[in-house]
Amino acid sequence: MTIEVRVPQLPESVADATLVSWHKKPGDAVARDENLVDLETDKVVLEVPHPRPASSLKSSWATARP
């Protein structure tokens, strides 16, 4: 099953965000609201949580799309 993890709504003054770290590897167990990645903007570092109940990450989980 594919789970889409979306970038949180950023203020209009923020043009972009950079993924600075992954907190999980493929095959790791992950729980709802557990931090998956950190995104850095020019003003803040945002934690992006896992949006669903507990699951295991698949190898395609690191695919980023615009």
mmCIF file of the N, C-alpha and C atoms, coordinates in Angstrom:
data_MODEL
# 
_entry.id   MODEL 
# 
loop_
_atom_site.group_PDB 
_atom_site.id 
_atom_site.type_symbol 
_atom_site.label_atom_id 
_atom_site.label_alt_id 
_atom_site.label_comp_id 
_atom_site.label_asym_id 
_atom_site.label_entity_id 
_atom_site.label_seq_id 
_atom_site.pdbx_PDB_ins_code 
_atom_site.Cartn_x 
_atom_site.Cartn_y 
_atom_site.Cartn_z 
_atom_site.occupancy 
_atom_site.B_iso_or_equiv 
_atom_site.pdbx_formal_charge 
_atom_site.auth_seq_id 
_atom_site.auth_comp_id 
_atom_site.auth_asym_id 
_atom_site.auth_atom_id 
_atom_site.pdbx_PDB_model_num 
ATOM 1   N N  . MET A 1 1  ? 0.839  -1.169 0.000  1.00 0.00 ? 1  MET A N  1 
ATOM 2   C CA . MET A 1 1  ? 0.000  0.000  0.000  1.00 0.00 ? 1  MET A CA 1 
ATOM 3   C C  . MET A 1 1  ? 0.890  1.239  0.000  1.00 0.00 ? 1  MET A C  1 
ATOM 4   N N  . THR A 1 2  ? 0.550  2.200  -0.822 1.00 0.00 ? 2  THR A N  1 
ATOM 5   C CA . THR A 1 2  ? 1.295  3.451  -0.893 1.00 0.00 ? 2  THR A CA 1 
ATOM 6   C C  . THR A 1 2  ? 0.610  4.485  -0.011 1.00 0.00 ? 2  THR A C  1 
ATOM 7   N N  . ILE A 1 3  ? 1.402  5.173  0.785  1.00 0.00 ? 3  ILE A N  1 
ATOM 8   C CA . ILE A 1 3  ? 0.895  6.248  1.628  1.00 0.00 ? 3  ILE A CA 1 
ATOM 9   C C  . ILE A 1 3  ? 1.589  7.523  1.193  1.00 0.00 ? 3  ILE A C  1 
ATOM 10  N N  . GLU A 1 4  ? 0.797  8.527  0.894  1.00 0.00 ? 4  GLU A N  1 
ATOM 11  C CA . GLU A 1 4  ? 1.347  9.798  0.468  1.00 0.00 ? 4  GLU A CA 1 
ATOM 12  C C  . GLU A 1 4  ? 1.624  10.663 1.691  1.00 0.00 ? 4  GLU A C  1 
ATOM 13  N N  . VAL A 1 5  ? 2.831  11.168 1.782  1.00 0.00 ? 5  VAL A N  1 
ATOM 14  C CA . VAL A 1 5  ? 3.204  12.081 2.858  1.00 0.00 ? 5  VAL A CA 1 
ATOM 15  C C  . VAL A 1 5  ? 3.393  13.440 2.208  1.00 0.00 ? 5  VAL A C  1 
ATOM 16  N N  . ARG A 1 6  ? 2.618  14.396 2.645  1.00 0.00 ? 6  ARG A N  1 
ATOM 17  C CA . ARG A 1 6  ? 2.646  15.720 2.017  1.00 0.00 ? 6  ARG A CA 1 
ATOM 18  C C  . ARG A 1 6  ? 3.400  16.742 2.870  1.00 0.00 ? 6  ARG A C  1 
ATOM 19  N N  . VAL A 1 7  ? 3.993  17.692 2.180  1.00 0.00 ? 7  VAL A N  1 
ATOM 20  C CA . VAL A 1 7  ? 4.652  18.816 2.853  1.00 0.00 ? 7  VAL A CA 1 
ATOM 21  C C  . VAL A 1 7  ? 3.560  19.661 3.502  1.00 0.00 ? 7  VAL A C  1 
ATOM 22  N N  . PRO A 1 8  ? 3.741  20.043 4.757  1.00 0.00 ? 8  PRO A N  1 
ATOM 23  C CA . PRO A 1 8  ? 2.740  20.899 5.411  1.00 0.00 ? 8  PRO A CA 1 
ATOM 24  C C  . PRO A 1 8  ? 2.589  22.229 4.669  1.00 0.00 ? 8  PRO A C  1 
ATOM 25  N N  . GLN A 1 9  ? 1.458  22.859 4.856  1.00 0.00 ? 9  GLN A N  1 
ATOM 26  C CA . GLN A 1 9  ? 1.209  24.172 4.252  1.00 0.00 ? 9  GLN A CA 1 
ATOM 27  C C  . GLN A 1 9  ? 2.263  25.157 4.738  1.00 0.00 ? 9  GLN A C  1 
ATOM 28  N N  . LEU A 1 10 ? 2.950  25.782 3.793  1.00 0.00 ? 10 LEU A N  1 
ATOM 29  C CA . LEU A 1 10 ? 3.983  26.760 4.131  1.00 0.00 ? 10 LEU A CA 1 
ATOM 30  C C  . LEU A 1 10 ? 3.428  28.169 3.953  1.00 0.00 ? 10 LEU A C  1 
ATOM 31  N N  . PRO A 1 11 ? 3.870  29.122 4.741  1.00 0.00 ? 11 PRO A N  1 
ATOM 32  C CA . PRO A 1 11 ? 3.410  30.509 4.570  1.00 0.00 ? 11 PRO A CA 1 
ATOM 33  C C  . PRO A 1 11 ? 3.803  31.021 3.185  1.00 0.00 ? 11 PRO A C  1 
ATOM 34  N N  . GLU A 1 12 ? 3.050  32.003 2.698  1.00 0.00 ? 12 GLU A N  1 
ATOM 35  C CA . GLU A 1 12 ? 3.322  32.560 1.369  1.00 0.00 ? 12 GLU A CA 1 
ATOM 36  C C  . GLU A 1 12 ? 4.727  33.151 1.261  1.00 0.00 ? 12 GLU A C  1 
ATOM 37  N N  . SER A 1 13 ? 5.289  33.585 2.370  1.00 0.00 ? 13 SER A N  1 
ATOM 38  C CA . SER A 1 13 ? 6.624  34.193 2.344  1.00 0.00 ? 13 SER A CA 1 
ATOM 39  C C  . SER A 1 13 ? 7.733  33.163 2.172  1.00 0.00 ? 13 SER A C  1 
ATOM 40  N N  . VAL A 1 14 ? 7.399  31.864 2.246  1.00 0.00 ? 14 VAL A N  1 
ATOM 41  C CA . VAL A 1 14 ? 8.389  30.793 2.091  1.00 0.00 ? 14 VAL A CA 1 
ATOM 42  C C  . VAL A 1 14 ? 8.279  30.232 0.680  1.00 0.00 ? 14 VAL A C  1 
ATOM 43  N N  . ALA A 1 15 ? 9.353  30.353 -0.088 1.00 0.00 ? 15 ALA A N  1 
ATOM 44  C CA . ALA A 1 15 ? 9.341  29.924 -1.482 1.00 0.00 ? 15 ALA A CA 1 
ATOM 45  C C  . ALA A 1 15 ? 9.618  28.434 -1.642 1.00 0.00 ? 15 ALA A C  1 
ATOM 46  N N  . ASP A 1 16 ? 10.455 27.855 -0.789 1.00 0.00 ? 16 ASP A N  1 
ATOM 47  C CA . ASP A 1 16 ? 10.784 26.441 -0.940 1.00 0.00 ? 16 ASP A CA 1 
ATOM 48  C C  . ASP A 1 16 ? 11.274 25.855 0.388  1.00 0.00 ? 16 ASP A C  1 
ATOM 49  N N  . ALA A 1 17 ? 11.368 24.534 0.375  1.00 0.00 ? 17 ALA A N  1 
ATOM 50  C CA . ALA A 1 17 ? 11.872 23.806 1.543  1.00 0.00 ? 17 ALA A CA 1 
ATOM 51  C C  . ALA A 1 17 ? 12.804 22.718 1.049  1.00 0.00 ? 17 ALA A C  1 
ATOM 52  N N  . THR A 1 18 ? 13.804 22.398 1.853  1.00 0.00 ? 18 THR A N  1 
ATOM 53  C CA . THR A 1 18 ? 14.782 21.374 1.513  1.00 0.00 ? 18 THR A CA 1 
ATOM 54  C C  . THR A 1 18 ? 14.664 20.219 2.495  1.00 0.00 ? 18 THR A C  1 
ATOM 55  N N  . LEU A 1 19 ? 14.631 18.999 1.973  1.00 0.00 ? 19 LEU A N  1 
ATOM 56  C CA . LEU A 1 19 ? 14.617 17.830 2.834  1.00 0.00 ? 19 LEU A CA 1 
ATOM 57  C C  . LEU A 1 19 ? 16.023 17.670 3.388  1.00 0.00 ? 19 LEU A C  1 
ATOM 58  N N  . VAL A 1 20 ? 16.157 17.762 4.719  1.00 0.00 ? 20 VAL A N  1 
ATOM 59  C CA . VAL A 1 20 ? 17.488 17.728 5.322  1.00 0.00 ? 20 VAL A CA 1 
ATOM 60  C C  . VAL A 1 20 ? 17.813 16.401 5.995  1.00 0.00 ? 20 VAL A C  1 
ATOM 61  N N  . SER A 1 21 ? 16.799 15.635 6.400  1.00 0.00 ? 21 SER A N  1 
ATOM 62  C CA . SER A 1 21 ? 17.105 14.332 6.993  1.00 0.00 ? 21 SER A CA 1 
ATOM 63  C C  . SER A 1 21 ? 15.897 13.402 6.986  1.00 0.00 ? 21 SER A C  1 
ATOM 64  N N  . TRP A 1 22 ? 16.198 12.112 6.752  1.00 0.00 ? 22 TRP A N  1 
ATOM 65  C CA . TRP A 1 22 ? 15.206 11.037 6.873  1.00 0.00 ? 22 TRP A CA 1 
ATOM 66  C C  . TRP A 1 22 ? 15.426 10.396 8.235  1.00 0.00 ? 22 TRP A C  1 
ATOM 67  N N  . HIS A 1 23 ? 14.350 10.080 8.937  1.00 0.00 ? 23 HIS A N  1 
ATOM 68  C CA . HIS A 1 23 ? 14.472 9.468  10.254 1.00 0.00 ? 23 HIS A CA 1 
ATOM 69  C C  . HIS A 1 23 ? 14.202 7.971  10.239 1.00 0.00 ? 23 HIS A C  1 
ATOM 70  N N  . LYS A 1 24 ? 13.768 7.450  9.107  1.00 0.00 ? 24 LYS A N  1 
ATOM 71  C CA . LYS A 1 24 ? 13.469 6.020  8.984  1.00 0.00 ? 24 LYS A CA 1 
ATOM 72  C C  . LYS A 1 24 ? 14.112 5.468  7.725  1.00 0.00 ? 24 LYS A C  1 
ATOM 73  N N  . LYS A 1 25 ? 14.351 4.141  7.726  1.00 0.00 ? 25 LYS A N  1 
ATOM 74  C CA . LYS A 1 25 ? 14.895 3.445  6.565  1.00 0.00 ? 25 LYS A CA 1 
ATOM 75  C C  . LYS A 1 25 ? 13.844 2.460  6.063  1.00 0.00 ? 25 LYS A C  1 
ATOM 76  N N  . PRO A 1 26 ? 13.942 2.026  4.805  1.00 0.00 ? 26 PRO A N  1 
ATOM 77  C CA . PRO A 1 26 ? 13.004 1.017  4.303  1.00 0.00 ? 26 PRO A CA 1 
ATOM 78  C C  . PRO A 1 26 ? 13.002 -0.209 5.217  1.00 0.00 ? 26 PRO A C  1 
ATOM 79  N N  . GLY A 1 27 ? 11.799 -0.695 5.527  1.00 0.00 ? 27 GLY A N  1 
ATOM 80  C CA . GLY A 1 27 ? 11.648 -1.852 6.391  1.00 0.00 ? 27 GLY A CA 1 
ATOM 81  C C  . GLY A 1 27 ? 11.436 -1.497 7.853  1.00 0.00 ? 27 GLY A C  1 
ATOM 82  N N  . ASP A 1 28 ? 11.756 -0.257 8.240  1.00 0.00 ? 28 ASP A N  1 
ATOM 83  C CA . ASP A 1 28 ? 11.540 0.174  9.621  1.00 0.00 ? 28 ASP A CA 1 
ATOM 84  C C  . ASP A 1 28 ? 10.049 0.283  9.918  1.00 0.00 ? 28 ASP A C  1 
ATOM 85  N N  . ALA A 1 29 ? 9.679  -0.048 11.146 1.00 0.00 ? 29 ALA A N  1 
ATOM 86  C CA . ALA A 1 29 ? 8.310  0.168  11.601 1.00 0.00 ? 29 ALA A CA 1 
ATOM 87  C C  . ALA A 1 29 ? 8.144  1.652  11.911 1.00 0.00 ? 29 ALA A C  1 
ATOM 88  N N  . VAL A 1 30 ? 6.966  2.161  11.632 1.00 0.00 ? 30 VAL A N  1 
ATOM 89  C CA . VAL A 1 30 ? 6.689  3.572  11.898 1.00 0.00 ? 30 VAL A CA 1 
ATOM 90  C C  . VAL A 1 30 ? 5.247  3.698  12.404 1.00 0.00 ? 30 VAL A C  1 
ATOM 91  N N  . ALA A 1 31 ? 5.061  4.525  13.409 1.00 0.00 ? 31 ALA A N  1 
ATOM 92  C CA . ALA A 1 31 ? 3.744  4.731  14.006 1.00 0.00 ? 31 ALA A CA 1 
ATOM 93  C C  . ALA A 1 31 ? 3.154  6.059  13.536 1.00 0.00 ? 31 ALA A C  1 
ATOM 94  N N  . ARG A 1 32 ? 1.845  6.186  13.672 1.00 0.00 ? 32 ARG A N  1 
ATOM 95  C CA . ARG A 1 32 ? 1.172  7.435  13.315 1.00 0.00 ? 32 ARG A CA 1 
ATOM 96  C C  . ARG A 1 32 ? 1.806  8.586  14.108 1.00 0.00 ? 32 ARG A C  1 
ATOM 97  N N  . ASP A 1 33 ? 1.997  9.699  13.410 1.00 0.00 ? 33 ASP A N  1 
ATOM 98  C CA . ASP A 1 33 ? 2.557  10.931 13.976 1.00 0.00 ? 33 ASP A CA 1 
ATOM 99  C C  . ASP A 1 33 ? 4.033  10.834 14.372 1.00 0.00 ? 33 ASP A C  1 
ATOM 100 N N  . GLU A 1 34 ? 4.700  9.728  14.056 1.00 0.00 ? 34 GLU A N  1 
ATOM 101 C CA . GLU A 1 34 ? 6.138  9.635  14.301 1.00 0.00 ? 34 GLU A CA 1 
ATOM 102 C C  . GLU A 1 34 ? 6.864  10.424 13.210 1.00 0.00 ? 34 GLU A C  1 
ATOM 103 N N  . ASN A 1 35 ? 7.894  11.159 13.586 1.00 0.00 ? 35 ASN A N  1 
ATOM 104 C CA . ASN A 1 35 ? 8.611  11.997 12.633 1.00 0.00 ? 35 ASN A CA 1 
ATOM 105 C C  . ASN A 1 35 ? 9.304  11.156 11.561 1.00 0.00 ? 35 ASN A C  1 
ATOM 106 N N  . LEU A 1 36 ? 9.013  11.456 10.275 1.00 0.00 ? 36 LEU A N  1 
ATOM 107 C CA . LEU A 1 36 ? 9.647  10.760 9.158  1.00 0.00 ? 36 LEU A CA 1 
ATOM 108 C C  . LEU A 1 36 ? 10.812 11.546 8.579  1.00 0.00 ? 36 LEU A C  1 
ATOM 109 N N  . VAL A 1 37 ? 10.580 12.827 8.332  1.00 0.00 ? 37 VAL A N  1 
ATOM 110 C CA . VAL A 1 37 ? 11.598 13.660 7.689  1.00 0.00 ? 37 VAL A CA 1 
ATOM 111 C C  . VAL A 1 37 ? 11.619 15.045 8.318  1.00 0.00 ? 37 VAL A C  1 
ATOM 112 N N  . ASP A 1 38 ? 12.734 15.740 8.112  1.00 0.00 ? 38 ASP A N  1 
ATOM 113 C CA . ASP A 1 38 ? 12.846 17.145 8.497  1.00 0.00 ? 38 ASP A CA 1 
ATOM 114 C C  . ASP A 1 38 ? 12.997 17.963 7.221  1.00 0.00 ? 38 ASP A C  1 
ATOM 115 N N  . LEU A 1 39 ? 12.201 19.025 7.121  1.00 0.00 ? 39 LEU A N  1 
ATOM 116 C CA . LEU A 1 39 ? 12.292 19.960 6.007  1.00 0.00 ? 39 LEU A CA 1 
ATOM 117 C C  . LEU A 1 39 ? 12.787 21.288 6.541  1.00 0.00 ? 39 LEU A C  1 
ATOM 118 N N  . GLU A 1 40 ? 13.732 21.887 5.843  1.00 0.00 ? 40 GLU A N  1 
ATOM 119 C CA . GLU A 1 40 ? 14.287 23.169 6.281  1.00 0.00 ? 40 GLU A CA 1 
ATOM 120 C C  . GLU A 1 40 ? 13.876 24.264 5.312  1.00 0.00 ? 40 GLU A C  1 
ATOM 121 N N  . THR A 1 41 ? 13.346 25.358 5.840  1.00 0.00 ? 41 THR A N  1 
ATOM 122 C CA . THR A 1 41 ? 13.061 26.553 5.050  1.00 0.00 ? 41 THR A CA 1 
ATOM 123 C C  . THR A 1 41 ? 14.065 27.614 5.467  1.00 0.00 ? 41 THR A C  1 
ATOM 124 N N  . ASP A 1 42 ? 13.936 28.795 4.907  1.00 0.00 ? 42 ASP A N  1 
ATOM 125 C CA . ASP A 1 42 ? 14.859 29.861 5.300  1.00 0.00 ? 42 ASP A CA 1 
ATOM 126 C C  . ASP A 1 42 ? 14.575 30.362 6.721  1.00 0.00 ? 42 ASP A C  1 
ATOM 127 N N  . LYS A 1 43 ? 13.451 29.911 7.323  1.00 0.00 ? 43 LYS A N  1 
ATOM 128 C CA . LYS A 1 43 ? 13.081 30.407 8.643  1.00 0.00 ? 43 LYS A CA 1 
ATOM 129 C C  . LYS A 1 43 ? 13.000 29.342 9.731  1.00 0.00 ? 43 LYS A C  1 
ATOM 130 N N  . VAL A 1 44 ? 12.765 28.092 9.362  1.00 0.00 ? 44 VAL A N  1 
ATOM 131 C CA . VAL A 1 44 ? 12.488 27.075 10.376 1.00 0.00 ? 44 VAL A CA 1 
ATOM 132 C C  . VAL A 1 44 ? 12.757 25.674 9.826  1.00 0.00 ? 44 VAL A C  1 
ATOM 133 N N  . VAL A 1 45 ? 12.960 24.715 10.734 1.00 0.00 ? 45 VAL A N  1 
ATOM 134 C CA . VAL A 1 45 ? 13.032 23.303 10.361 1.00 0.00 ? 45 VAL A CA 1 
ATOM 135 C C  . VAL A 1 45 ? 11.709 22.670 10.782 1.00 0.00 ? 45 VAL A C  1 
ATOM 136 N N  . LEU A 1 46 ? 11.025 22.036 9.831  1.00 0.00 ? 46 LEU A N  1 
ATOM 137 C CA . LEU A 1 46 ? 9.732  21.412 10.089 1.00 0.00 ? 46 LEU A CA 1 
ATOM 138 C C  . LEU A 1 46 ? 9.875  19.906 10.186 1.00 0.00 ? 46 LEU A C  1 
ATOM 139 N N  . GLU A 1 47 ? 9.202  19.299 11.146 1.00 0.00 ? 47 GLU A N  1 
ATOM 140 C CA . GLU A 1 47 ? 9.129  17.848 11.233 1.00 0.00 ? 47 GLU A CA 1 
ATOM 141 C C  . GLU A 1 47 ? 7.872  17.403 10.498 1.00 0.00 ? 47 GLU A C  1 
ATOM 142 N N  . VAL A 1 48 ? 8.010  16.408 9.624  1.00 0.00 ? 48 VAL A N  1 
ATOM 143 C CA . VAL A 1 48 ? 6.858  15.891 8.888  1.00 0.00 ? 48 VAL A CA 1 
ATOM 144 C C  . VAL A 1 48 ? 6.534  14.506 9.441  1.00 0.00 ? 48 VAL A C  1 
ATOM 145 N N  . PRO A 1 49 ? 5.360  14.357 10.072 1.00 0.00 ? 49 PRO A N  1 
ATOM 146 C CA . PRO A 1 49 ? 5.005  13.084 10.697 1.00 0.00 ? 49 PRO A CA 1 
ATOM 147 C C  . PRO A 1 49 ? 4.379  12.091 9.723  1.00 0.00 ? 49 PRO A C  1 
ATOM 148 N N  . HIS A 1 50 ? 4.407  10.830 10.095 1.00 0.00 ? 50 HIS A N  1 
ATOM 149 C CA . HIS A 1 50 ? 3.740  9.766  9.348  1.00 0.00 ? 50 HIS A CA 1 
ATOM 150 C C  . HIS A 1 50 ? 2.234  9.948  9.531  1.00 0.00 ? 50 HIS A C  1 
ATOM 151 N N  . PRO A 1 51 ? 1.463  9.970  8.434  1.00 0.00 ? 51 PRO A N  1 
ATOM 152 C CA . PRO A 1 51 ? 0.047  10.319 8.535  1.00 0.00 ? 51 PRO A CA 1 
ATOM 153 C C  . PRO A 1 51 ? -0.907 9.172  8.875  1.00 0.00 ? 51 PRO A C  1 
ATOM 154 N N  . ARG A 1 52 ? -0.440 7.935  8.932  1.00 0.00 ? 52 ARG A N  1 
ATOM 155 C CA . ARG A 1 52 ? -1.333 6.785  9.107  1.00 0.00 ? 52 ARG A CA 1 
ATOM 156 C C  . ARG A 1 52 ? -0.963 5.964  10.336 1.00 0.00 ? 52 ARG A C  1 
ATOM 157 N N  . PRO A 1 53 ? -1.845 5.022  10.703 1.00 0.00 ? 53 PRO A N  1 
ATOM 158 C CA . PRO A 1 53 ? -1.503 4.108  11.797 1.00 0.00 ? 53 PRO A CA 1 
ATOM 159 C C  . PRO A 1 53 ? -0.240 3.308  11.483 1.00 0.00 ? 53 PRO A C  1 
ATOM 160 N N  . ALA A 1 54 ? 0.259  2.584  12.458 1.00 0.00 ? 54 ALA A N  1 
ATOM 161 C CA . ALA A 1 54 ? 1.513  1.834  12.339 1.00 0.00 ? 54 ALA A CA 1 
ATOM 162 C C  . ALA A 1 54 ? 1.607  1.035  11.051 1.00 0.00 ? 54 ALA A C  1 
ATOM 163 N N  . SER A 1 55 ? 2.800  1.034  10.466 1.00 0.00 ? 55 SER A N  1 
ATOM 164 C CA . SER A 1 55 ? 3.064  0.275  9.248  1.00 0.00 ? 55 SER A CA 1 
ATOM 165 C C  . SER A 1 55 ? 4.569  0.090  9.110  1.00 0.00 ? 55 SER A C  1 
ATOM 166 N N  . SER A 1 56 ? 4.968  -0.560 8.020  1.00 0.00 ? 56 SER A N  1 
ATOM 167 C CA . SER A 1 56 ? 6.374  -0.756 7.715  1.00 0.00 ? 56 SER A CA 1 
ATOM 168 C C  . SER A 1 56 ? 6.671  -0.018 6.418  1.00 0.00 ? 56 SER A C  1 
ATOM 169 N N  . LEU A 1 57 ? 7.786  0.688  6.352  1.00 0.00 ? 57 LEU A N  1 
ATOM 170 C CA . LEU A 1 57 ? 8.124  1.438  5.148  1.00 0.00 ? 57 LEU A CA 1 
ATOM 171 C C  . LEU A 1 57 ? 8.683  0.517  4.075  1.00 0.00 ? 57 LEU A C  1 
ATOM 172 N N  . LYS A 1 58 ? 8.279  0.750  2.851  1.00 0.00 ? 58 LYS A N  1 
ATOM 173 C CA . LYS A 1 58 ? 8.750  -0.026 1.701  1.00 0.00 ? 58 LYS A CA 1 
ATOM 174 C C  . LYS A 1 58 ? 9.943  0.672  1.070  1.00 0.00 ? 58 LYS A C  1 
ATOM 175 N N  . SER A 1 59 ? 10.636 -0.022 0.180  1.00 0.00 ? 59 SER A N  1 
ATOM 176 C CA . SER A 1 59 ? 11.847 0.532  -0.422 1.00 0.00 ? 59 SER A CA 1 
ATOM 177 C C  . SER A 1 59 ? 11.576 1.720  -1.331 1.00 0.00 ? 59 SER A C  1 
ATOM 178 N N  . SER A 1 60 ? 10.352 1.893  -1.827 1.00 0.00 ? 60 SER A N  1 
ATOM 179 C CA . SER A 1 60 ? 10.042 3.022  -2.699 1.00 0.00 ? 60 SER A CA 1 
ATOM 180 C C  . SER A 1 60 ? 9.619  4.253  -1.909 1.00 0.00 ? 60 SER A C  1 
ATOM 181 N N  . TRP A 1 61 ? 9.671  4.205  -0.593 1.00 0.00 ? 61 TRP A N  1 
ATOM 182 C CA . TRP A 1 61 ? 9.190  5.287  0.246  1.00 0.00 ? 61 TRP A CA 1 
ATOM 183 C C  . TRP A 1 61 ? 9.954  6.586  0.054  1.00 0.00 ? 61 TRP A C  1 
ATOM 184 N N  . ALA A 1 62 ? 11.184 6.512  -0.438 1.00 0.00 ? 62 ALA A N  1 
ATOM 185 C CA . ALA A 1 62 ? 12.010 7.721  -0.550 1.00 0.00 ? 62 ALA A CA 1 
ATOM 186 C C  . ALA A 1 62 ? 11.836 8.449  -1.872 1.00 0.00 ? 62 ALA A C  1 
ATOM 187 N N  . THR A 1 63 ? 10.848 8.079  -2.651 1.00 0.00 ? 63 THR A N  1 
ATOM 188 C CA . THR A 1 63 ? 10.612 8.744  -3.929 1.00 0.00 ? 63 THR A CA 1 
ATOM 189 C C  . THR A 1 63 ? 9.938  10.080 -3.686 1.00 0.00 ? 63 THR A C  1 
ATOM 190 N N  . ALA A 1 64 ? 10.561 11.140 -4.101 1.00 0.00 ? 64 ALA A N  1 
ATOM 191 C CA . ALA A 1 64 ? 9.984  12.478 -3.930 1.00 0.00 ? 64 ALA A CA 1 
ATOM 192 C C  . ALA A 1 64 ? 9.419  12.948 -5.248 1.00 0.00 ? 64 ALA A C  1 
ATOM 193 N N  . ARG A 1 65 ? 8.246  13.548 -5.180 1.00 0.00 ? 65 ARG A N  1 
ATOM 194 C CA . ARG A 1 65 ? 7.618  14.114 -6.372 1.00 0.00 ? 65 ARG A CA 1 
ATOM 195 C C  . ARG A 1 65 ? 7.252  15.545 -6.085 1.00 0.00 ? 65 ARG A C  1 
ATOM 196 N N  . PRO A 1 66 ? 7.312  16.391 -7.124 1.00 0.00 ? 66 PRO A N  1 
ATOM 197 C CA . PRO A 1 66 ? 6.928  17.804 -6.914 1.00 0.00 ? 66 PRO A CA 1 
ATOM 198 C C  . PRO A 1 66 ? 5.449  17.926 -6.625 1.00 0.00 ? 66 PRO A C  1 
# 
